[in-house]
């Protein structure tokens, strides 16, 4: 069994709901990119607005397999 599948089956997953206006699917594309990039053994940080101290944020994506996006789906209107 692959490590990613093993980890995903062994840990409880959270479900979130986001309601937004995003006509160009920018957030959806970002989440899909995170999903494809966040692999076991690949840790990285996501940095938001690094040039603005009021809005700067840094978020760690842990490559040990604990960060896992199982599915991303845009709901029809």
PQR file with spaces between the fields and no chain letter, atoms N, CA, C, O and H, PARSE charges and radii, in Angstrom:
ATOM       1  N    UNK     1       0.856   -1.175    0.000 -0.4000 1.5000
ATOM       2  CA   UNK     1       0.000    0.000    0.000 -0.0000 2.0000
ATOM       3  C    UNK     1       0.902    1.238    0.000  0.5500 1.7000
ATOM       4  O    UNK     1       1.882    1.291    0.743 -0.5500 1.4000
ATOM       5  N    UNK     2       0.575    2.232   -0.829 -0.4000 1.5000
ATOM       6  CA   UNK     2       1.354    3.453   -0.881 -0.0000 2.0000
ATOM       7  C    UNK     2       1.189    4.229    0.419  0.5500 1.7000
ATOM       8  O    UNK     2       0.131    4.202    1.048 -0.5500 1.4000
ATOM       9  H    UNK     2      -0.221    2.189   -1.432  0.4000 1.0000
ATOM      10  N    UNK     3       2.272    4.931    0.814 -0.4000 1.5000
ATOM      11  CA   UNK     3       2.269    5.670    2.072 -0.0000 2.0000
ATOM      12  C    UNK     3       1.156    6.710    2.102  0.5500 1.7000
ATOM      13  O    UNK     3       0.475    6.843    3.119 -0.5500 1.4000
ATOM      14  H    UNK     3       3.132    4.953    0.303  0.4000 1.0000
ATOM      15  N    UNK     4       0.955    7.447    1.019 -0.4000 1.5000
ATOM      16  CA   UNK     4      -0.077    8.486    0.991 -0.0000 2.0000
ATOM      17  C    UNK     4      -1.462    7.879    1.239  0.5500 1.7000
ATOM      18  O    UNK     4      -2.252    8.434    2.002 -0.5500 1.4000
ATOM      19  H    UNK     4       1.509    7.339    0.193  0.4000 1.0000
ATOM      20  N    UNK     5      -1.757    6.756    0.605 -0.4000 1.5000
ATOM      21  CA   UNK     5      -3.054    6.103    0.796 -0.0000 2.0000
ATOM      22  C    UNK     5      -3.183    5.599    2.233  0.5500 1.7000
ATOM      23  O    UNK     5      -4.242    5.733    2.845 -0.5500 1.4000
ATOM      24  H    UNK     5      -1.115    6.305   -0.015  0.4000 1.0000
ATOM      25  N    UNK     6      -2.114    5.022    2.768 -0.4000 1.5000
ATOM      26  CA   UNK     6      -2.131    4.527    4.137 -0.0000 2.0000
ATOM      27  C    UNK     6      -2.427    5.655    5.120  0.5500 1.7000
ATOM      28  O    UNK     6      -3.269    5.512    6.006 -0.5500 1.4000
ATOM      29  H    UNK     6      -1.253    4.913    2.271  0.4000 1.0000
ATOM      30  N    UNK     7      -1.723    6.786    4.958 -0.4000 1.5000
ATOM      31  CA   UNK     7      -1.916    7.915    5.866 -0.0000 2.0000
ATOM      32  C    UNK     7      -3.328    8.465    5.739  0.5500 1.7000
ATOM      33  O    UNK     7      -3.964    8.774    6.746 -0.5500 1.4000
ATOM      34  H    UNK     7      -1.039    6.902    4.238  0.4000 1.0000
ATOM      35  N    UNK     8      -3.826    8.592    4.508 -0.4000 1.5000
ATOM      36  CA   UNK     8      -5.161    9.163    4.314 -0.0000 2.0000
ATOM      37  C    UNK     8      -6.242    8.273    4.910  0.5500 1.7000
ATOM      38  O    UNK     8      -7.276    8.775    5.350 -0.5500 1.4000
ATOM      39  H    UNK     8      -3.308    8.341    3.690  0.4000 1.0000
ATOM      40  N    UNK     9      -6.028    6.986    4.932 -0.4000 1.5000
ATOM      41  CA   UNK     9      -7.026    6.074    5.489 -0.0000 2.0000
ATOM      42  C    UNK     9      -6.928    5.966    7.005  0.5500 1.7000
ATOM      43  O    UNK     9      -7.880    5.528    7.652 -0.5500 1.4000
ATOM      44  H    UNK     9      -5.188    6.577    4.574  0.4000 1.0000
ATOM      45  N    UNK    10      -5.809    6.351    7.576 -0.4000 1.5000
ATOM      46  CA   UNK    10      -5.596    6.200    9.007 -0.0000 2.0000
ATOM      47  C    UNK    10      -5.970    7.442    9.805  0.5500 1.7000
ATOM      48  O    UNK    10      -6.133    7.365   11.023 -0.5500 1.4000
ATOM      49  H    UNK    10      -5.036    6.707    7.050  0.4000 1.0000
ATOM      50  N    UNK    11      -6.106    8.576    9.144 -0.4000 1.5000
ATOM      51  CA   UNK    11      -6.387    9.826    9.836 -0.0000 2.0000
ATOM      52  C    UNK    11      -7.785   10.329    9.494  0.5500 1.7000
ATOM      53  O    UNK    11      -8.239   10.224    8.355 -0.5500 1.4000
ATOM      54  H    UNK    11      -5.973    8.639    8.155  0.4000 1.0000
ATOM      55  N    UNK    12      -8.448   10.870   10.491 -0.4000 1.5000
ATOM      56  CA   UNK    12      -9.758   11.475   10.273 -0.0000 2.0000
ATOM      57  C    UNK    12      -9.585   12.749    9.454  0.5500 1.7000
ATOM      58  O    UNK    12      -8.645   13.512    9.676 -0.5500 1.4000
ATOM      59  H    UNK    12      -8.079   10.956   11.416  0.4000 1.0000
ATOM      60  N    UNK    13     -10.488   12.976    8.512 -0.4000 1.5000
ATOM      61  CA   UNK    13     -10.417   14.155    7.667 -0.0000 2.0000
ATOM      62  C    UNK    13     -11.446   15.189    8.110  0.5500 1.7000
ATOM      63  O    UNK    13     -12.544   14.839    8.543 -0.5500 1.4000
ATOM      64  H    UNK    13     -11.251   12.356    8.331  0.4000 1.0000
ATOM      65  N    UNK    14     -11.082   16.468    7.997 -0.4000 1.5000
ATOM      66  CA   UNK    14     -12.006   17.567    8.248 -0.0000 2.0000
ATOM      67  C    UNK    14     -12.670   17.957    6.932  0.5500 1.7000
ATOM      68  O    UNK    14     -12.095   17.790    5.857 -0.5500 1.4000
ATOM      69  H    UNK    14     -10.190   16.753    7.645  0.4000 1.0000
ATOM      70  N    UNK    15     -13.872   18.473    7.035 -0.4000 1.5000
ATOM      71  CA   UNK    15     -14.579   18.972    5.861 -0.0000 2.0000
ATOM      72  C    UNK    15     -14.863   20.447    6.091  0.5500 1.7000
ATOM      73  O    UNK    15     -15.378   20.828    7.142 -0.5500 1.4000
ATOM      74  H    UNK    15     -14.338   18.610    7.909  0.4000 1.0000
ATOM      75  N    UNK    16     -14.528   21.280    5.106 -0.4000 1.5000
ATOM      76  CA   UNK    16     -14.804   22.707    5.219 -0.0000 2.0000
ATOM      77  C    UNK    16     -15.709   23.131    4.067  0.5500 1.7000
ATOM      78  O    UNK    16     -15.746   22.489    3.017 -0.5500 1.4000
ATOM      79  H    UNK    16     -14.110   20.971    4.252  0.4000 1.0000
ATOM      80  N    UNK    17     -16.430   24.213    4.282 -0.4000 1.5000
ATOM      81  CA   UNK    17     -17.282   24.764    3.237 -0.0000 2.0000
ATOM      82  C    UNK    17     -16.892   26.221    3.052  0.5500 1.7000
ATOM      83  O    UNK    17     -16.756   26.958    4.028 -0.5500 1.4000
ATOM      84  H    UNK    17     -16.400   24.735    5.135  0.4000 1.0000
ATOM      85  N    UNK    18     -16.712   26.636    1.813 -0.4000 1.5000
ATOM      86  CA   UNK    18     -16.340   28.011    1.492 -0.0000 2.0000
ATOM      87  C    UNK    18     -17.360   28.550    0.500  0.5500 1.7000
ATOM      88  O    UNK    18     -17.588   27.950   -0.551 -0.5500 1.4000
ATOM      89  H    UNK    18     -16.823   26.038    1.020  0.4000 1.0000
ATOM      90  N    UNK    19     -17.963   29.662    0.829 -0.4000 1.5000
ATOM      91  CA   UNK    19     -18.862   30.348   -0.098 -0.0000 2.0000
ATOM      92  C    UNK    19     -18.137   31.604   -0.549  0.5500 1.7000
ATOM      93  O    UNK    19     -17.714   32.401    0.289 -0.5500 1.4000
ATOM      94  H    UNK    19     -17.777   30.149    1.682  0.4000 1.0000
ATOM      95  N    UNK    20     -17.985   31.797   -1.844 -0.4000 1.5000
ATOM      96  CA   UNK    20     -17.214   32.932   -2.320 -0.0000 2.0000
ATOM      97  C    UNK    20     -17.638   33.340   -3.711  0.5500 1.7000
ATOM      98  O    UNK    20     -18.361   32.623   -4.403 -0.5500 1.4000
ATOM      99  H    UNK    20     -18.329   31.150   -2.525  0.4000 1.0000
ATOM     100  N    UNK    21     -17.168   34.514   -4.106 -0.4000 1.5000
ATOM     101  CA   UNK    21     -17.306   34.982   -5.481 -0.0000 2.0000
ATOM     102  C    UNK    21     -15.895   34.964   -6.054  0.5500 1.7000
ATOM     103  O    UNK    21     -15.028   35.717   -5.611 -0.5500 1.4000
ATOM     104  H    UNK    21     -16.580   35.096   -3.544  0.4000 1.0000
ATOM     105  N    UNK    22     -15.673   34.114   -7.026 -0.4000 1.5000
ATOM     106  CA   UNK    22     -14.343   33.926   -7.625 -0.0000 2.0000
ATOM     107  C    UNK    22     -14.526   33.552   -9.095  0.5500 1.7000
ATOM     108  O    UNK    22     -14.350   32.390   -9.461 -0.5500 1.4000
ATOM     109  H    UNK    22     -16.378   33.502   -7.386  0.4000 1.0000
ATOM     110  N    UNK    23     -14.884   34.538   -9.952 -0.4000 1.5000
ATOM     111  CA   UNK    23     -15.234   34.221  -11.346 -0.0000 2.0000
ATOM     112  C    UNK    23     -14.094   33.594  -12.153  0.5500 1.7000
ATOM     113  O    UNK    23     -14.349   32.905  -13.140 -0.5500 1.4000
ATOM     114  H    UNK    23     -15.027   35.482   -9.654  0.4000 1.0000
ATOM     115  N    UNK    24     -12.853   33.822  -11.752 -0.4000 1.5000
ATOM     116  CA   UNK    24     -11.719   33.256  -12.481 -0.0000 2.0000
ATOM     117  C    UNK    24     -11.176   31.981  -11.844  0.5500 1.7000
ATOM     118  O    UNK    24     -10.156   31.454  -12.289 -0.5500 1.4000
ATOM     119  H    UNK    24     -12.646   34.382  -10.950  0.4000 1.0000
ATOM     120  N    UNK    25     -11.849   31.479  -10.804 -0.4000 1.5000
ATOM     121  CA   UNK    25     -11.448   30.245  -10.106 -0.0000 2.0000
ATOM     122  C    UNK    25     -10.033   30.304   -9.537  0.5500 1.7000
ATOM     123  O    UNK    25      -9.333   29.292   -9.515 -0.5500 1.4000
ATOM     124  H    UNK    25     -12.677   31.907  -10.442  0.4000 1.0000
ATOM     125  N    UNK    26      -9.611   31.467   -9.082 -0.4000 1.5000
ATOM     126  CA   UNK    26      -8.254   31.594   -8.556 -0.0000 2.0000
ATOM     127  C    UNK    26      -8.049   30.783   -7.270  0.5500 1.7000
ATOM     128  O    UNK    26      -7.035   30.101   -7.126 -0.5500 1.4000
ATOM     129  H    UNK    26     -10.179   32.290   -9.100  0.4000 1.0000
ATOM     130  N    UNK    27      -8.992   30.852   -6.348 -0.4000 1.5000
ATOM     131  CA   UNK    27      -8.851   30.069   -5.117 -0.0000 2.0000
ATOM     132  C    UNK    27      -8.942   28.577   -5.412  0.5500 1.7000
ATOM     133  O    UNK    27      -8.178   27.786   -4.859 -0.5500 1.4000
ATOM     134  H    UNK    27      -9.816   31.406   -6.465  0.4000 1.0000
ATOM     135  N    UNK    28      -9.859   28.196   -6.270 -0.4000 1.5000
ATOM     136  CA   UNK    28      -9.986   26.790   -6.662 -0.0000 2.0000
ATOM     137  C    UNK    28      -8.668   26.287   -7.278  0.5500 1.7000
ATOM     138  O    UNK    28      -8.204   25.195   -6.953 -0.5500 1.4000
ATOM     139  H    UNK    28     -10.480   28.838   -6.719  0.4000 1.0000
ATOM     140  N    UNK    29      -8.085   27.078   -8.152 -0.4000 1.5000
ATOM     141  CA   UNK    29      -6.822   26.690   -8.785 -0.0000 2.0000
ATOM     142  C    UNK    29      -5.686   26.612   -7.777  0.5500 1.7000
ATOM     143  O    UNK    29      -4.835   25.727   -7.872 -0.5500 1.4000
ATOM     144  H    UNK    29      -8.463   27.966   -8.416  0.4000 1.0000
ATOM     145  N    UNK    30      -5.662   27.535   -6.802 -0.4000 1.5000
ATOM     146  CA   UNK    30      -4.645   27.480   -5.755 -0.0000 2.0000
ATOM     147  C    UNK    30      -4.785   26.201   -4.939  0.5500 1.7000
ATOM     148  O    UNK    30      -3.793   25.525   -4.669 -0.5500 1.4000
ATOM     149  H    UNK    30      -6.353   28.254   -6.725  0.4000 1.0000
ATOM     150  N    UNK    31      -6.009   25.865   -4.547 -0.4000 1.5000
ATOM     151  CA   UNK    31      -6.227   24.649   -3.766 -0.0000 2.0000
ATOM     152  C    UNK    31      -5.853   23.397   -4.553  0.5500 1.7000
ATOM     153  O    UNK    31      -5.267   22.466   -4.001 -0.5500 1.4000
ATOM     154  H    UNK    31      -6.815   26.415   -4.767  0.4000 1.0000
ATOM     155  N    UNK    32      -6.187   23.374   -5.827 -0.4000 1.5000
ATOM     156  CA   UNK    32      -5.808   22.221   -6.653 -0.0000 2.0000
ATOM     157  C    UNK    32      -4.297   22.119   -6.806  0.5500 1.7000
ATOM     158  O    UNK    32      -3.745   21.020   -6.843 -0.5500 1.4000
ATOM     159  H    UNK    32      -6.662   24.130   -6.276  0.4000 1.0000
ATOM     160  N    UNK    33      -3.633   23.259   -6.894 -0.4000 1.5000
ATOM     161  CA   UNK    33      -2.171   23.249   -6.978 -0.0000 2.0000
ATOM     162  C    UNK    33      -1.566   22.726   -5.669  0.5500 1.7000
ATOM     163  O    UNK    33      -0.622   21.936   -5.688 -0.5500 1.4000
ATOM     164  H    UNK    33      -4.082   24.152   -6.863  0.4000 1.0000
ATOM     165  N    UNK    34      -2.109   23.167   -4.551 -0.4000 1.5000
ATOM     166  CA   UNK    34      -1.653   22.641   -3.259 -0.0000 2.0000
ATOM     167  C    UNK    34      -1.869   21.141   -3.179  0.5500 1.7000
ATOM     168  O    UNK    34      -1.007   20.407   -2.695 -0.5500 1.4000
ATOM     169  H    UNK    34      -2.876   23.809   -4.536  0.4000 1.0000
ATOM     170  N    UNK    35      -3.015   20.690   -3.652 -0.4000 1.5000
ATOM     171  CA   UNK    35      -3.325   19.260   -3.617 -0.0000 2.0000
ATOM     172  C    UNK    35      -2.297   18.462   -4.416  0.5500 1.7000
ATOM     173  O    UNK    35      -1.847   17.407   -3.969 -0.5500 1.4000
ATOM     174  H    UNK    35      -3.715   21.286   -4.045  0.4000 1.0000
ATOM     175  N    UNK    36      -1.929   18.955   -5.580 -0.4000 1.5000
ATOM     176  CA   UNK    36      -0.985   18.203   -6.414 -0.0000 2.0000
ATOM     177  C    UNK    36       0.454   18.354   -5.938  0.5500 1.7000
ATOM     178  O    UNK    36       1.285   17.492   -6.226 -0.5500 1.4000
ATOM     179  H    UNK    36      -2.295   19.812   -5.943  0.4000 1.0000
ATOM     180  N    UNK    37       0.768   19.428   -5.217 -0.4000 1.5000
ATOM     181  CA   UNK    37       2.144   19.679   -4.780 -0.0000 2.0000
ATOM     182  C    UNK    37       2.463   19.100   -3.413  0.5500 1.7000
ATOM     183  O    UNK    37       3.621   18.792   -3.129 -0.5500 1.4000
ATOM     184  H    UNK    37       0.093   20.127   -4.983  0.4000 1.0000
ATOM     185  N    UNK    38       1.463   18.946   -2.567 -0.4000 1.5000
ATOM     186  CA   UNK    38       1.688   18.516   -1.185 -0.0000 2.0000
ATOM     187  C    UNK    38       1.806   16.994   -1.133  0.5500 1.7000
ATOM     188  O    UNK    38       0.852   16.290   -0.804 -0.5500 1.4000
ATOM     189  H    UNK    38       0.523   19.195   -2.797  0.4000 1.0000
ATOM     190  N    UNK    39       2.974   16.516   -1.460 -0.4000 1.5000
ATOM     191  CA   UNK    39       3.227   15.076   -1.465 -0.0000 2.0000
ATOM     192  C    UNK    39       4.066   14.670   -0.262  0.5500 1.7000
ATOM     193  O    UNK    39       4.732   15.504    0.351 -0.5500 1.4000
ATOM     194  H    UNK    39       3.750   17.088   -1.728  0.4000 1.0000
ATOM     195  N    UNK    40       4.030   13.410    0.065 -0.4000 1.5000
ATOM     196  CA   UNK    40       4.873   12.891    1.132 -0.0000 2.0000
ATOM     197  C    UNK    40       6.322   13.187    0.778  0.5500 1.7000
ATOM     198  O    UNK    40       6.785   12.856   -0.313 -0.5500 1.4000
ATOM     199  H    UNK    40       3.489   12.732   -0.433  0.4000 1.0000
ATOM     200  N    UNK    41       7.038   13.816    1.714 -0.4000 1.5000
ATOM     201  CA   UNK    41       8.438   14.167    1.494 -0.0000 2.0000
ATOM     202  C    UNK    41       8.639   15.543    0.895  0.5500 1.7000
ATOM     203  O    UNK    41       9.779   15.953    0.676 -0.5500 1.4000
ATOM     204  H    UNK    41       6.662   14.084    2.601  0.4000 1.0000
ATOM     205  N    UNK    42       7.570   16.267    0.623 -0.4000 1.5000
ATOM     206  CA   UNK    42       7.679   17.600    0.017 -0.0000 2.0000
ATOM     207  C    UNK    42       7.046   18.628    0.943  0.5500 1.7000
ATOM     208  O    UNK    42       5.841   18.871    0.869 -0.5500 1.4000
ATOM     209  H    UNK    42       6.644   15.934    0.801  0.4000 1.0000
ATOM     210  N    UNK    43       7.842   19.229    1.809 -0.4000 1.5000
ATOM     211  CA   UNK    43       7.375   20.294    2.699 -0.0000 2.0000
ATOM     212  C    UNK    43       7.666   21.646    2.062  0.5500 1.7000
ATOM     213  O    UNK    43       8.682   21.816    1.389 -0.5500 1.4000
ATOM     214  H    UNK    43       8.821   19.032    1.869  0.4000 1.0000
ATOM     215  N    UNK    44       6.778   22.600    2.275 -0.4000 1.5000
ATOM     216  CA   UNK    44       7.007   23.948    1.758 -0.0000 2.0000
ATOM     217  C    UNK    44       6.109   24.928    2.506  0.5500 1.7000
ATOM     218  O    UNK    44       5.183   24.526    3.212 -0.5500 1.4000
ATOM     219  H    UNK    44       5.952   22.461    2.821  0.4000 1.0000
ATOM     220  N    UNK    45       6.393   26.216    2.343 -0.4000 1.5000
ATOM     221  CA   UNK    45       5.583   27.267    2.935 -0.0000 2.0000
ATOM     222  C    UNK    45       4.813   27.987    1.843  0.5500 1.7000
ATOM     223  O    UNK    45       5.305   28.153    0.727 -0.5500 1.4000
ATOM     224  H    UNK    45       7.145   26.542    1.770  0.4000 1.0000
ATOM     225  N    UNK    46       3.621   28.406    2.169 -0.4000 1.5000
ATOM     226  CA   UNK    46       2.828   29.267    1.295 -0.0000 2.0000
ATOM     227  C    UNK    46       2.852   30.644    1.943  0.5500 1.7000
ATOM     228  O    UNK    46       2.454   30.804    3.096 -0.5500 1.4000
ATOM     229  H    UNK    46       3.222   28.272    3.075  0.4000 1.0000
ATOM     230  N    UNK    47       3.321   31.632    1.195 -0.4000 1.5000
ATOM     231  CA   UNK    47       3.457   32.991    1.713 -0.0000 2.0000
ATOM     232  C    UNK    47       2.436   33.882    1.012  0.5500 1.7000
ATOM     233  O    UNK    47       2.367   33.931   -0.216 -0.5500 1.4000
ATOM     234  H    UNK    47       3.645   31.502    0.258  0.4000 1.0000
ATOM     235  N    UNK    48       1.648   34.583    1.819 -0.4000 1.5000
ATOM     236  CA   UNK    48       0.609   35.465    1.306 -0.0000 2.0000
ATOM     237  C    UNK    48       1.014   36.912    1.564  0.5500 1.7000
ATOM     238  O    UNK    48       1.324   37.286    2.696 -0.5500 1.4000
ATOM     239  H    UNK    48       1.704   34.544    2.817  0.4000 1.0000
ATOM     240  N    UNK    49       1.008   37.713    0.522 -0.4000 1.5000
ATOM     241  CA   UNK    49       1.239   39.157    0.584 -0.0000 2.0000
ATOM     242  C    UNK    49       2.481   39.523    1.401  0.5500 1.7000
ATOM     243  O    UNK    49       2.366   40.242    2.393 -0.5500 1.4000
ATOM     244  H    UNK    49       0.755   37.410   -0.397  0.4000 1.0000
ATOM     245  N    UNK    50       3.655   39.049    1.010 -0.4000 1.5000
ATOM     246  CA   UNK    50       4.862   39.256    1.810 -0.0000 2.0000
ATOM     247  C    UNK    50       5.309   40.715    1.918  0.5500 1.7000
ATOM     248  O    UNK    50       6.075   41.054    2.820 -0.5500 1.4000
ATOM     249  H    UNK    50       3.749   38.465    0.204  0.4000 1.0000
ATOM     250  N    UNK    51       4.848   41.576    1.020 -0.4000 1.5000
ATOM     251  CA   UNK    51       5.283   42.974    1.031 -0.0000 2.0000
ATOM     252  C    UNK    51       4.385   43.886    1.857  0.5500 1.7000
ATOM     253  O    UNK    51       4.658   45.082    1.957 -0.5500 1.4000
ATOM     254  H    UNK    51       4.226   41.300    0.288  0.4000 1.0000
ATOM     255  N    UNK    52       3.331   43.356    2.445 -0.4000 1.5000
ATOM     256  CA   UNK    52       2.400   44.167    3.226 -0.0000 2.0000
ATOM     257  C    UNK    52       2.325   43.589    4.634  0.5500 1.7000
ATOM     258  O    UNK    52       1.722   42.536    4.842 -0.5500 1.4000
ATOM     259  H    UNK    52       3.109   42.384    2.363  0.4000 1.0000
ATOM     260  N    UNK    53       2.929   44.268    5.595 -0.4000 1.5000
ATOM     261  CA   UNK    53       2.982   43.763    6.970 -0.0000 2.0000
ATOM     262  C    UNK    53       1.594   43.563    7.585  0.5500 1.7000
ATOM     263  O    UNK    53       1.419   42.710    8.456 -0.5500 1.4000
ATOM     264  H    UNK    53       3.418   45.124    5.426  0.4000 1.0000
ATOM     265  N    UNK    54       0.611   44.344    7.136 -0.4000 1.5000
ATOM     266  CA   UNK    54      -0.742   44.208    7.696 -0.0000 2.0000
ATOM     267  C    UNK    54      -1.445   42.943    7.232  0.5500 1.7000
ATOM     268  O    UNK    54      -2.375   42.477    7.891 -0.5500 1.4000
ATOM     269  H    UNK    54       0.753   45.036    6.429  0.4000 1.0000
ATOM     270  N    UNK    55      -1.015   42.378    6.107 -0.4000 1.5000
ATOM     271  CA   UNK    55      -1.707   41.221    5.544 -0.0000 2.0000
ATOM     272  C    UNK    55      -0.797   40.017    5.317  0.5500 1.7000
ATOM     273  O    UNK    55      -1.243   38.976    4.837 -0.5500 1.4000
ATOM     274  H    UNK    55      -0.259   42.756    5.572  0.4000 1.0000
ATOM     275  N    UNK    56       0.456   40.162    5.659 -0.4000 1.5000
ATOM     276  CA   UNK    56       1.433   39.085    5.441 -0.0000 2.0000
ATOM     277  C    UNK    56       1.053   37.852    6.261  0.5500 1.7000
ATOM     278  O    UNK    56       0.636   37.954    7.415 -0.5500 1.4000
ATOM     279  H    UNK    56       0.819   41.009    6.050  0.4000 1.0000
ATOM     280  N    UNK    57       1.206   36.703    5.642 -0.4000 1.5000
ATOM     281  CA   UNK    57       0.955   35.447    6.340 -0.0000 2.0000
ATOM     282  C    UNK    57       1.806   34.344    5.737  0.5500 1.7000
ATOM     283  O    UNK    57       2.067   34.339    4.534 -0.5500 1.4000
ATOM     284  H    UNK    57       1.544   36.619    4.705  0.4000 1.0000
ATOM     285  N    UNK    58       2.235   33.416    6.569 -0.4000 1.5000
ATOM     286  CA   UNK    58       3.023   32.285    6.101 -0.0000 2.0000
ATOM     287  C    UNK    58       2.443   31.014    6.694  0.5500 1.7000
ATOM     288  O    UNK    58       2.201   30.928    7.898 -0.5500 1.4000
ATOM     289  H    UNK    58       2.023   33.421    7.546  0.4000 1.0000
ATOM     290  N    UNK    59       2.222   30.021    5.830 -0.4000 1.5000
ATOM     291  CA   UNK    59       1.550   28.801    6.236 -0.0000 2.0000
ATOM     292  C    UNK    59       2.387   27.606    5.795  0.5500 1.7000
ATOM     293  O    UNK    59       2.739   27.490    4.622 -0.5500 1.4000
ATOM     294  H    UNK    59       2.418   30.091    4.852  0.4000 1.0000
ATOM     295  N    UNK    60       2.699   26.732    6.723 -0.4000 1.5000
ATOM     296  CA   UNK    60       3.533   25.567    6.433 -0.0000 2.0000
ATOM     297  C    UNK    60       2.720   24.371    5.981  0.5500 1.7000
ATOM     298  O    UNK    60       1.704   24.024    6.583 -0.5500 1.4000
ATOM     299  H    UNK    60       2.412   26.827    7.676  0.4000 1.0000
ATOM     300  N    UNK    61       3.183   23.753    4.916 -0.4000 1.5000
ATOM     301  CA   UNK    61       2.590   22.527    4.411 -0.0000 2.0000
ATOM     302  C    UNK    61       3.577   21.409    4.743  0.5500 1.7000
ATOM     303  O    UNK    61       4.698   21.386    4.235 -0.5500 1.4000
ATOM     304  H    UNK    61       4.008   24.036    4.427  0.4000 1.0000
ATOM     305  N    UNK    62       3.157   20.501    5.585 -0.4000 1.5000
ATOM     306  CA   UNK    62       4.034   19.465    6.124 -0.0000 2.0000
ATOM     307  C    UNK    62       4.109   18.275    5.182  0.5500 1.7000
ATOM     308  O    UNK    62       3.094   17.650    4.875 -0.5500 1.4000
ATOM     309  H    UNK    62       2.246   20.519    5.998  0.4000 1.0000
ATOM     310  N    UNK    63       5.302   17.970    4.732 -0.4000 1.5000
ATOM     311  CA   UNK    63       5.490   16.896    3.773 -0.0000 2.0000
ATOM     312  C    UNK    63       5.611   15.515    4.377  0.5500 1.7000
ATOM     313  O    UNK    63       5.971   14.568    3.677 -0.5500 1.4000
ATOM     314  H    UNK    63       6.127   18.478    4.981  0.4000 1.0000
ATOM     315  N    UNK    64       5.317   15.376    5.674 -0.4000 1.5000
ATOM     316  CA   UNK    64       5.414   14.033    6.262 -0.0000 2.0000
ATOM     317  C    UNK    64       4.152   13.212    6.024  0.5500 1.7000
ATOM     318  O    UNK    64       4.026   12.092    6.519 -0.5500 1.4000
ATOM     319  H    UNK    64       5.025   16.145    6.242  0.4000 1.0000
ATOM     320  N    UNK    65       3.228   13.776    5.266 -0.4000 1.5000
ATOM     321  CA   UNK    65       2.010   13.056    4.941 -0.0000 2.0000
ATOM     322  C    UNK    65       0.804   13.483    5.750  0.5500 1.7000
ATOM     323  O    UNK    65      -0.309   13.039    5.468 -0.5500 1.4000
ATOM     324  H    UNK    65       3.331   14.685    4.864  0.4000 1.0000
ATOM     325  N    UNK    66       0.991   14.327    6.741 -0.4000 1.5000
ATOM     326  CA   UNK    66      -0.136   14.744    7.570 -0.0000 2.0000
ATOM     327  C    UNK    66      -1.031   15.745    6.846  0.5500 1.7000
ATOM     328  O    UNK    66      -2.242   15.764    7.068 -0.5500 1.4000
ATOM     329  H    UNK    66       1.896   14.688    6.970  0.4000 1.0000
ATOM     330  N    UNK    67      -0.443   16.585    5.974 -0.4000 1.5000
ATOM     331  CA   UNK    67      -1.248   17.501    5.180 -0.0000 2.0000
ATOM     332  C    UNK    67      -1.725   16.747    3.957  0.5500 1.7000
ATOM     333  O    UNK    67      -0.922   16.255    3.164 -0.5500 1.4000
ATOM     334  H    UNK    67       0.540   16.569    5.793  0.4000 1.0000
ATOM     335  N    UNK    68      -3.035   16.660    3.808 -0.4000 1.5000
ATOM     336  CA   UNK    68      -3.590   15.846    2.729 -0.0000 2.0000
ATOM     337  C    UNK    68      -4.916   16.437    2.295  0.5500 1.7000
ATOM     338  O    UNK    68      -5.835   16.553    3.107 -0.5500 1.4000
ATOM     339  H    UNK    68      -3.687   17.060    4.452  0.4000 1.0000
ATOM     340  N    UNK    69      -5.032   16.810    1.043 -0.4000 1.5000
ATOM     341  CA   UNK    69      -6.292   17.270    0.456 -0.0000 2.0000
ATOM     342  C    UNK    69      -6.863   16.121   -0.352  0.5500 1.7000
ATOM     343  O    UNK    69      -6.365   15.811   -1.434 -0.5500 1.4000
ATOM     344  H    UNK    69      -4.286   16.716    0.384  0.4000 1.0000
ATOM     345  N    UNK    70      -7.893   15.496    0.161 -0.4000 1.5000
ATOM     346  CA   UNK    70      -8.459   14.331   -0.520 -0.0000 2.0000
ATOM     347  C    UNK    70      -9.242   14.722   -1.758  0.5500 1.7000
ATOM     348  O    UNK    70      -9.093   14.097   -2.809 -0.5500 1.4000
ATOM     349  H    UNK    70      -8.298   15.748    1.040  0.4000 1.0000
ATOM     350  N    UNK    71     -10.078   15.751   -1.649 -0.4000 1.5000
ATOM     351  CA   UNK    71     -10.880   16.132   -2.802 -0.0000 2.0000
ATOM     352  C    UNK    71     -11.190   17.620   -2.760  0.5500 1.7000
ATOM     353  O    UNK    71     -11.301   18.225   -1.694 -0.5500 1.4000
ATOM     354  H    UNK    71     -10.200   16.258   -0.796  0.4000 1.0000
ATOM     355  N    UNK    72     -11.324   18.183   -3.934 -0.4000 1.5000
ATOM     356  CA   UNK    72     -11.717   19.577   -4.102 -0.0000 2.0000
ATOM     357  C    UNK    72     -12.768   19.585   -5.203  0.5500 1.7000
ATOM     358  O    UNK    72     -12.524   19.094   -6.305 -0.5500 1.4000
ATOM     359  H    UNK    72     -11.234   17.692   -4.801  0.4000 1.0000
ATOM     360  N    UNK    73     -13.916   20.134   -4.907 -0.4000 1.5000
ATOM     361  CA   UNK    73     -14.993   20.097   -5.885 -0.0000 2.0000
ATOM     362  C    UNK    73     -15.729   21.422   -5.876  0.5500 1.7000
ATOM     363  O    UNK    73     -16.146   21.898   -4.820 -0.5500 1.4000
ATOM     364  H    UNK    73     -14.114   20.533   -4.011  0.4000 1.0000
ATOM     365  N    UNK    74     -15.889   22.016   -7.042 -0.4000 1.5000
ATOM     366  CA   UNK    74     -16.688   23.220   -7.180 -0.0000 2.0000
ATOM     367  C    UNK    74     -18.130   22.791   -7.424  0.5500 1.7000
ATOM     368  O    UNK    74     -18.410   22.022   -8.343 -0.5500 1.4000
ATOM     369  H    UNK    74     -15.551   21.629   -7.900  0.4000 1.0000
ATOM     370  N    UNK    75     -19.030   23.288   -6.607 -0.4000 1.5000
ATOM     371  CA   UNK    75     -20.432   22.933   -6.693 -0.0000 2.0000
ATOM     372  C    UNK    75     -21.096   23.748   -7.810  0.5500 1.7000
ATOM     373  O    UNK    75     -20.759   24.912   -8.026 -0.5500 1.4000
ATOM     374  H    UNK    75     -18.803   23.913   -5.861  0.4000 1.0000
ATOM     375  N    UNK    76     -22.014   23.137   -8.493 -0.4000 1.5000
ATOM     376  CA   UNK    76     -22.773   23.839   -9.525 -0.0000 2.0000
ATOM     377  C    UNK    76     -23.726   24.838   -8.867  0.5500 1.7000
ATOM     378  O    UNK    76     -24.207   24.608   -7.758 -0.5500 1.4000
ATOM     379  H    UNK    76     -22.288   22.191   -8.317  0.4000 1.0000
ATOM     380  N    UNK    77     -23.990   25.932   -9.549 -0.4000 1.5000
ATOM     381  CA   UNK    77     -24.889   26.963   -9.009 -0.0000 2.0000
ATOM     382  C    UNK    77     -26.318   26.546   -9.156  0.5500 1.7000
ATOM     383  O    UNK    77     -27.221   27.283   -8.759 -0.5500 1.4000
ATOM     384  H    UNK    77     -23.598   26.119  -10.450  0.4000 1.0000
